Amino acid sequence: MSSRTLQFCFTLLLLFSEPILSKANVPQEYPEINAVNKLVAEKNFKAATILLDQLISKNRKTKNKEFIAKLYSTSGNLNLSQRNIDKALQAYFLSLNYLDSTQNPLAVSKVYTNIGTLYAILKNLPKGKEYYLKSLSINKEGNSDHLKTLSNIAGVYVELAEDNNALQSFSAAIKLAEKLTDLPMEAVLQTNLGNYFLKKKQWTKAINASKRSILIRTQLKQPVSVITLNNLGYALAQTGKNSAAISYYKTALPIANPLEKKQLYFNLYNASKTMHELPAALQYMEQYNSISDSLTRLNYDNKVAELTASYESAQKEGKINALQKENLLQKLQLREQTYLILAAVLIVLLISILLYMRIKNHNVKEALEKSQLKRQMLLLQLNPHFIFNALQSVQHFIRSKDQQHSMEYLESFSRLIRLILENSDRDLIPLAQEIEILEHYLHLQQLANGSSFSYRIETGPGVEPEMMEIPVMLLQPFVENAVVHGVKNHPQGKILIRFELKLRSLHIWIRDNGNDFQKTPDYSNNSLHRSMGMTILEQRIAELNKERRQYIQLSIEHPDSTAIDYPGTSVHFKFNN
């Protein structure tokens, strides 16, 4: 597999009816809102919240509905600045209650767009689309607000796989940006359009859109987006222009953050390897591994700091609660002796309940820790078997003095072992990493078997490999069975691994066109593979299902002569949320 792009995304643009940092858009007759916006500009969110709550409480019963609507809209902006998405959404809906779409349609349109954007942030894309369409139905003028709404809904259409609507929205938005001479917005649109074409593997169109975005930013003397440079390089690499791709990757490196640099080094490694520049490829792989280690350590340090802060906060809160209880007890003693006795009884009862809950929680936690430890032990039993088989293939290449295949095999094997070691202490990993493990494993098997079979890994609509998680190394043994007992001796062996999302459940199929691995003659003699490949996996699934009821469902269908492309064994996983 070749280079990968940075994660596909689209830019969300909030349309604030009163921009927090702009005084010009707030009428002079509303100095109170100007005062709130000034506090927000100074990052004094607490004072801004107190003042805004006082204004809303004071003016809620007045007849000035427009002012109340602006107050709630400002509250939505304030909460959004603090990433309080739920409170922001509530404030925008309250603002709509005081707005009249016939008298102030543009204000209503802006609030609809903000609501749509919040739903998009929450990944509720159908709701986001609904409110963007409401905004467009009200604001049909060719203004900047209409342009931003068009840009946002184009991104939502992309995520919903509504390709025709996405292209129409991108086209309309770009034309409007040109009409308004809004070059910064056109640059953003061209980047998002390039991302869309990249996702559809339309390389020439992706190249043209990315170059247009770079040209605009150059004219504006603005820094070029790292994503634009990386994606342009990726599209060029797919058309065989690896030298040009490397140039764009290198241009992006100085302005990239650590996570972006990790991806750029990986793409540089693949492009250099394709051009047979092995020393450069090795150097980029070393840089990729180095920054991967740094990011892993940084993530660990951040988690430690977060846990420390949470612990200190909990200690402070516990001291405050203790003081409050002590104060309440003293007041009760001064009032009435009867109340004191009742309070004592209630305290004893409360302590008894807390002790009972503590013991119960401790038992549950202990059971979960035992279950987790058992799963990790099972995974540790599985890994040595897999590594042993891989090392046998390395030994075969070395004995046959096949230097080229030995180097290629060792490169893929080292990357695969690194992925396994990085995730050895985790229960779940992103689906994207599991797919990468399978790709390296299948590539190794192809090398070991002289490319006697082919494979495909497909993801259906709605599947987000970077966002979804599955148990680590759960699929590999079944893929290994498909290779060893399905297509290994097949003249035209084929393996398909497909990921689909149905009714919020992730479905995974592993199919081949070979024989049934459970009925292959030499399978019964392979006691190590039988115990590792099925018994351990059944135990892992059982342990996982103890924590989350019916989390994983597994079914295996044996060869079906009526199936055209993949008549062999079919393994089906269903992961329930």
C-alpha positions in Angstrom: 0.0 0.0 0.0 1.3 3.5 -0.8 1.3 6.8 1.1 -1.7 8.0 3.1 -3.2 11.5 3.3 -3.9 13.4 6.5 -7.3 12.7 7.9 -10.0 14.1 5.5 -11.8 17.0 7.1 -13.9 20.1 6.1 -13.7 23.6 7.6 -16.7 24.6 9.8 -17.5 28.3 9.8 -19.6 29.7 12.5 -21.9 32.6 11.7 -22.3 34.6 14.9 -25.1 37.1 14.8 -22.9 39.2 17.1 -19.3 38.2 16.6 -17.6 38.0 20.0 -14.5 40.0 19.0 -16.3 42.6 16.8 -18.0 45.7 18.2 -19.0 47.0 14.8 -21.8 44.4 14.3 -23.5 45.2 17.6 -25.8 48.3 17.5 -24.8 51.2 19.7 -28.2 51.0 21.4 -27.0 47.7 23.0 -23.9 48.8 25.0 -24.5 45.9 27.4 -23.7 43.3 24.7 -20.6 45.3 23.9 -19.5 45.0 27.5 -20.0 41.3 27.4 -18.0 41.0 24.2 -15.2 43.1 25.7 -14.9 40.6 28.7 -14.8 37.7 26.3 -12.1 39.4 24.3 -10.1 39.6 27.5 -10.7 35.9 28.2 -12.6 36.8 31.4 -15.3 34.2 30.7 -16.5 34.0 34.3 -17.3 37.7 34.5 -18.9 37.7 31.0 -21.1 34.8 32.1 -22.2 36.5 35.3 -23.0 39.8 33.4 -24.9 38.0 30.7 -27.0 36.0 33.2 -27.9 39.2 35.0 -28.9 40.9 31.7 -31.1 37.9 30.6 -32.8 37.7 34.0 -33.4 41.5 34.1 -34.8 41.7 30.5 -36.6 38.4 30.1 -40.0 40.0 30.8 -39.5 43.0 28.6 -41.2 43.4 25.2 -37.9 44.0 23.4 -37.7 40.5 21.9 -34.9 41.5 19.5 -32.6 42.4 22.5 -33.4 39.2 24.3 -32.7 37.2 21.2 -29.3 38.9 20.8 -28.6 38.2 24.5 -29.2 34.5 24.0 -27.3 34.4 20.8 -24.3 36.0 22.6 -24.7 33.4 25.3 -24.4 30.7 22.6 -21.3 32.3 21.3 -19.8 32.6 24.9 -20.5 28.9 25.7 -19.1 27.9 22.3 -15.9 29.8 23.1 -15.6 27.6 26.2 -16.5 24.4 24.3 -19.8 24.0 26.2 -21.6 22.6 23.2 -24.8 21.6 25.0 -25.3 25.0 26.6 -24.4 26.8 23.4 -27.1 24.7 21.5 -29.7 25.5 24.2 -28.9 29.2 24.0 -29.3 29.3 20.3 -32.7 27.6 20.4 -33.8 30.1 23.1 -32.7 32.9 20.8 -35.0 31.5 18.0 -37.9 31.7 20.4 -37.6 35.5 20.4 -36.8 36.0 16.7 -39.4 36.6 13.9 -38.2 35.2 10.6 -40.4 37.7 8.7 -39.0 40.7 10.4 -35.4 39.7 10.9 -34.7 36.8 8.4 -30.9 37.3 8.3 -30.6 36.9 12.1 -32.7 33.7 12.0 -30.6 32.4 9.2 -27.3 33.0 11.2 -28.7 31.2 14.2 -29.8 28.2 12.0 -26.3 28.0 10.6 -24.7 28.1 14.1 -27.1 25.3 15.2 -26.2 23.3 12.1 -22.5 23.7 12.8 -22.9 22.6 16.4 -24.7 19.4 15.2 -21.9 18.8 12.7 -19.3 19.2 15.5 -21.4 16.6 17.5 -21.3 14.3 14.4 -25.1 14.5 14.1 -24.7 15.2 10.4 -28.4 14.7 9.3 -29.4 17.4 11.9 -26.6 19.6 10.8 -27.8 19.3 7.2 -31.4 20.0 8.2 -30.5 23.4 9.8 -28.1 24.4 7.1 -30.9 23.9 4.6 -33.3 26.0 6.8 -30.7 28.8 6.8 -30.3 28.6 3.0 -34.1 28.7 2.5 -34.3 32.0 4.4 -31.1 33.7 3.3 -31.1 33.4 -0.5 -29.0 36.6 -1.0 -25.5 36.3 -2.4 -23.8 37.6 0.7 -20.9 36.3 2.9 -23.3 34.5 5.3 -24.8 32.6 2.4 -21.3 31.7 1.2 -20.2 30.3 4.6 -23.4 28.2 4.9 -22.8 26.8 1.4 -19.3 25.9 2.4 -20.4 24.1 5.6 -23.2 22.1 3.9 -20.8 21.0 1.2 -18.6 19.4 3.9 -21.7 17.8 5.5 -22.7 16.3 2.1 -19.2 14.9 1.7 -19.5 13.1 5.1 -22.9 11.8 4.2 -21.6 10.5 0.9 -24.2 12.6 -1.0 -21.7 13.2 -3.9 -24.0 15.1 -6.3 -25.1 17.6 -3.6 -21.6 18.0 -2.4 -20.2 18.9 -5.8 -23.2 21.3 -6.5 -22.6 23.0 -3.2 -18.8 23.3 -3.8 -19.4 24.7 -7.3 -22.0 27.3 -6.1 -19.8 28.3 -3.1 -16.7 28.8 -5.3 -18.7 30.9 -7.8 -20.1 33.0 -5.0 -16.6 33.5 -3.5 -15.3 34.6 -6.9 -18.2 37.0 -7.2 -17.6 38.5 -3.8 -13.8 38.4 -4.4 -13.5 36.5 -1.1 -10.1 34.9 -1.9 -9.4 33.5 1.6 -12.8 31.7 1.5 -12.0 30.4 -2.0 -8.7 29.0 -0.8 -10.5 27.1 2.0 -13.1 25.8 -0.5 -10.4 24.6 -3.0 -8.6 22.8 -0.2 -11.8 21.0 0.9 -12.7 20.3 -2.8 -9.2 18.8 -3.2 -9.8 16.6 -0.2 -13.1 15.4 -1.7 -11.5 14.5 -5.0 -8.7 12.8 -3.1 -11.2 10.7 -1.2 -12.7 9.7 -4.6 -9.3 8.9 -6.1 -9.8 11.5 -8.8 -6.1 12.5 -8.7 -6.0 15.1 -11.5 -8.9 17.0 -10.1 -7.4 16.8 -6.6 -4.1 18.2 -8.0 -5.8 21.1 -9.8 -7.9 22.1 -6.7 -4.9 21.9 -4.4 -2.7 24.0 -6.7 -5.5 26.6 -7.0 -5.6 26.8 -3.2 -1.8 27.2 -3.0 -1.9 29.9 -5.7 -4.5 32.0 -3.9 -2.7 31.8 -0.6 0.5 32.8 -2.3 -1.2 35.8 -3.8 -2.6 36.8 -0.4 0.9 36.2 1.1 -0.7 33.7 3.5 1.0 30.5 4.8 0.0 27.4 2.8 -2.0 24.7 4.7 0.0 21.6 5.6 -3.0 19.5 4.6 -3.0 21.1 1.2 0.7 20.5 0.6 0.5 16.9 1.9 -2.6 16.0 -0.1 -1.1 17.6 -3.3 2.0 15.5 -2.8 -0.1 12.4 -2.2 -2.1 12.9 -5.4 1.1 13.5 -7.4 2.5 10.3 -6.0 -0.5 8.4 -7.1 0.1 9.6 -10.7 3.7 8.5 -10.6 5.2 11.9 -10.0 7.1 11.0 -6.8 9.9 13.5 -7.2 7.3 16.4 -7.2 5.5 14.8 -4.4 8.6 14.7 -2.3 9.2 18.4 -2.9 5.7 19.3 -1.6 6.1 17.0 1.4 9.4 18.8 2.3 7.9 22.2 1.9 5.2 21.2 4.4 7.6 19.9 7.1 8.9 23.2 8.6 5.3 24.4 9.3 3.8 21.1 10.4 2.9 20.1 13.9 4.3 16.8 15.3 1.3 14.8 14.3 1.4 16.2 10.8 5.2 15.6 10.6 4.7 11.9 11.5 2.4 11.5 8.5 4.7 13.5 6.2 7.7 11.4 7.1 5.7 8.2 6.4 4.7 9.6 3.0 8.3 10.6 2.2 9.4 7.1 3.1 7.0 5.5 0.7 7.8 7.9 -2.1 11.5 7.4 -1.7 11.1 3.7 -1.6 9.1 3.8 -4.8 11.9 5.7 -6.4 14.4 3.0 -5.1 16.2 5.7 -3.0 16.7 3.3 -0.2 19.1 5.4 2.0 16.7 8.3 2.0 13.7 5.9 2.6 15.6 4.5 5.6 16.3 7.9 7.0 12.6 9.0 6.7 11.5 5.8 8.4 13.9 6.5 11.3 12.5 10.0 11.6 9.0 8.6 11.5 9.8 6.2 14.3 11.5 8.9 16.3 8.5 11.3 16.2 6.1 8.4 16.8 8.0 7.6 20.0 7.9 11.3 21.0 4.2 11.5 20.5 3.7 8.3 22.5 5.7 9.8 25.4 3.8 13.1 25.1 0.5 11.4 25.2 1.6 9.5 28.3 2.8 12.7 30.1 -0.5 14.4 29.3 -2.4 11.5 30.7 -0.3 11.6 33.9 -0.8 15.4 34.3 -4.6 15.0 33.7 -4.9 12.3 36.3 -2.8 14.4 38.8 -5.0 17.4 38.3 -8.2 15.3 38.7 -6.8 13.8 41.9 -5.9 17.2 43.4 -9.3 18.6 42.4 -11.1 15.6 44.0 -9.1 16.2 47.2 -10.1 19.9 47.4 -13.7 19.0 46.7 -13.6 16.4 49.4 -12.3 18.9 52.0 -15.0 21.4 51.0 -17.7 18.8 51.4 -16.3 17.8 54.8 -16.4 21.3 56.0 -20.0 21.8 54.8 -21.1 18.7 56.6 -19.4 19.8 59.8 -21.1 23.2 59.6 -24.5 21.6 59.0 -24.1 19.3 61.9 -23.3 22.2 64.2 -26.4 24.1 63.2 -28.5 21.0 63.8 -27.0 20.6 67.3 -27.9 24.3 68.2 -31.5 23.9 67.0 -32.9 20.7 68.4 -31.6 17.6 70.2 -34.1 15.5 68.3 -32.7 16.7 65.0 -29.3 15.7 66.3 -30.4 12.1 67.0 -32.1 11.9 63.6 -29.0 13.3 61.9 -26.8 10.7 63.6 -29.1 7.9 62.5 -29.1 9.3 58.9 -25.3 9.6 59.0 -24.9 6.0 60.2 -27.3 4.8 57.5 -25.4 6.8 54.9 -22.0 5.5 56.0 -23.5 1.9 55.8 -24.7 2.5 52.3 -21.4 4.0 51.2 -19.4 1.1 52.7 -21.7 -1.3 51.0 -21.3 0.5 47.7 -17.6 0.7 48.2 -17.3 -3.0 48.8 -19.5 -3.8 45.9 -17.6 -1.4 43.5 -14.3 -3.0 44.7 -15.5 -6.5 43.9 -16.7 -5.4 40.5 -13.4 -3.5 39.8 -11.4 -6.6 40.9 -13.4 -8.8 38.6 -12.9 -6.4 35.7 -9.1 -6.3 36.4 -9.0 -10.1 36.4 -10.9 -10.2 33.1 -8.6 -7.6 31.6 -5.5 -9.5 32.8 -6.8 -12.7 31.3 -7.4 -11.1 28.0 -3.9 -9.7 27.9 -2.5 -13.1 28.8 -4.5 -14.7 26.0 -3.1 -12.1 23.6 0.4 -12.7 24.8 -0.1 -16.4 24.0 -1.2 -15.5 20.5 1.7 -13.2 19.5 4.6 -15.7 19.9 2.9 -18.1 17.5 2.5 -15.3 14.9 6.0 -14.0 15.3 7.5 -17.6 15.1 5.8 -18.1 11.7 7.0 -14.8 10.4 10.6 -15.5 11.5 10.5 -18.8 9.6 9.9 -16.9 6.4 12.8 -14.5 7.1 15.0 -17.6 7.6 13.9 -19.0 4.3 14.8 -15.8 2.4 18.2 -15.6 4.0 19.0 -19.3 3.3 18.0 -18.7 -0.4 20.2 -15.6 -0.5 17.3 -13.5 -1.9 18.6 -10.1 -0.7 15.9 -8.0 -2.3 13.0 -10.0 -0.8 14.8 -10.3 2.5 15.1 -6.5 2.8 11.5 -5.9 1.8 10.3 -8.6 4.1 12.4 -7.3 7.0 11.1 -3.7 6.5 7.4 -4.8 6.6 8.1 -7.2 9.4 9.8 -4.6 11.6 6.9 -2.2 11.0 4.5 -4.9 11.9 6.3 -5.9 15.1 6.5 -2.2 16.1 2.7 -1.8 15.7 2.2 -5.0 17.8 4.5 -3.8 20.5 3.1 -0.3 20.6 -0.4 -1.8 21.3 0.6 -4.8 23.4 -0.8 -3.2 26.6 -4.1 -2.0 25.1 -7.4 -3.7 24.8 -8.7 -1.6 21.9 -7.0 0.2 19.1 -8.3 2.4 16.3 -9.6 0.4 13.3 -7.1 2.2 11.1 -4.2 0.6 13.0 -5.8 -2.8 12.9 -6.1 -2.4 9.1 -2.5 -1.4 8.9 -1.5 -4.5 10.8 -3.5 -6.7 8.4 -2.0 -4.9 5.4 1.6 -5.6 6.6 0.8 -9.2 7.6 -0.8 -10.0 4.2 2.1 -8.3 2.4 4.5 -10.5 4.3 2.4 -13.6 3.4 2.5 -12.6 -0.3 6.3 -12.3 -0.1 6.6 -15.6 1.7 4.3 -17.4 -0.9 5.6 -15.8 -4.1 2.5 -13.5 -4.5 0.4 -16.6 -5.1 -2.7 -14.8 -4.0 -4.3 -11.3 -4.0 -6.2 -9.4 -1.3 -8.5 -6.4 -1.0 -9.4 -4.4 2.1 -12.6 -2.3 1.7 -14.4 0.2 4.0 -18.1 0.9 3.3 -19.9 4.3 3.7 -19.9 5.7 7.2 -17.0 3.7 8.4 -14.4 6.0 10.1 -11.3 4.0 10.7 -9.6 6.7 12.8 -12.6 7.1 15.1 -13.7 3.5 15.6 -12.0 1.0 17.9 -11.8 -2.8 18.0 -9.9 -5.4 20.1 -6.3 -5.5 19.1 -5.1 -8.5 16.9 -8.6 -10.0 16.9 -8.8 -10.3 13.1 -5.3 -11.5 12.3 -5.7 -15.2 13.2 -8.8 -15.5 10.9 -6.9 -13.8 8.1 -4.0 -16.2 8.7 -6.5 -19.1 8.4 -7.7 -17.7 5.1 -4.1 -17.6 3.8 -2.8 -20.9 5.2 -5.9 -23.0 4.9 -7.8 -21.2 2.2 -5.7 -19.7 -0.7 -2.1 -20.8 0.0 -2.2 -23.6 -2.6 -4.9 -22.1 -4.7 -3.7 -21.1 -8.2 -5.7 -17.8 -8.2 -6.3 -17.2 -4.5 -8.3 -14.2 -3.4 -9.0 -12.7 0.1 -11.5 -10.0 0.8 -11.7 -8.0 4.1 -14.7 -5.6 4.2 -15.8 -3.2 6.9 -19.4 -2.0 6.9 -21.6 0.1 9.2 -25.2 -1.1 9.6 -27.6 0.3 12.1 -24.7 1.7 14.2 -23.1 -1.7 14.4 -19.7 -2.5 12.7 -19.8 -5.6 10.5 -16.5 -7.2 9.3 -16.3 -10.0 6.7 -13.2 -12.1 6.0 -13.8 -14.1 2.8 -11.7 -16.2 0.5 -12.1 -18.4 -2.6 -10.3 -21.5 -1.2 -11.3 -24.5 0.8 -12.9 -24.7 4.2 -10.0 -24.2 6.7 -11.8 -26.4 9.2 -12.0 -29.3 6.7 -8.5 -29.0 5.3 -6.6 -32.3 5.8 -3.5 -30.9 7.4 -5.4 -28.7 9.8 -6.1 -31.6 12.2 -2.4 -32.2 12.6 -1.6 -28.6 13.4 -2.5 -28.7 17.1 -0.6 -25.4 17.8 -2.6 -23.5 15.2 -5.9 -25.1 16.3 -5.4 -24.1 20.0 -4.0 -20.7 19.2 -6.4 -19.8 16.3 -9.7 -20.8 17.8 -9.6 -21.7 21.5 -7.8 -18.5 22.5 -9.9 -16.3 20.4 -13.1 -17.8 21.7 -11.8 -17.1 25.3 -10.9 -13.5 24.3 -14.4 -12.9 22.9 -16.0 -14.4 25.9 -14.0 -12.2 28.3 -14.8 -9.1 26.2 -18.5 -10.0 26.2 -18.4 -10.2 30.0 -17.8 -6.4 30.3 -20.2 -5.4 27.5 -23.1 -7.8 26.9 -23.2 -9.2 23.4 -20.4 -6.8 22.3 -19.0 -9.2 19.8 -20.9 -11.8 17.7 -19.0 -14.2 15.5 -20.2 -16.6 12.9 -18.4 -18.8 10.4 -19.9 -20.0 7.1 -18.3 -22.8 5.2 -17.8 -22.9 1.4 -20.7 -22.0 -0.7 -20.4 -23.1 -4.4 -23.1 -20.6 -5.4 -20.9 -17.7 -4.4 -19.2 -16.3 -7.5 -16.1 -14.4 -6.3 -15.5 -15.8 -2.8 -17.0 -19.3 -2.6 -14.7 -20.3 0.3 -15.0 -19.8 4.1 -16.7 -16.6 5.2 -16.0 -15.2 8.8 -18.4 -12.6 10.0 -17.9 -10.3 13.0 -20.6 -8.0 14.4 -19.6 -5.3 17.0 -22.6 -3.9 18.8 -22.4 -0.4 20.5 
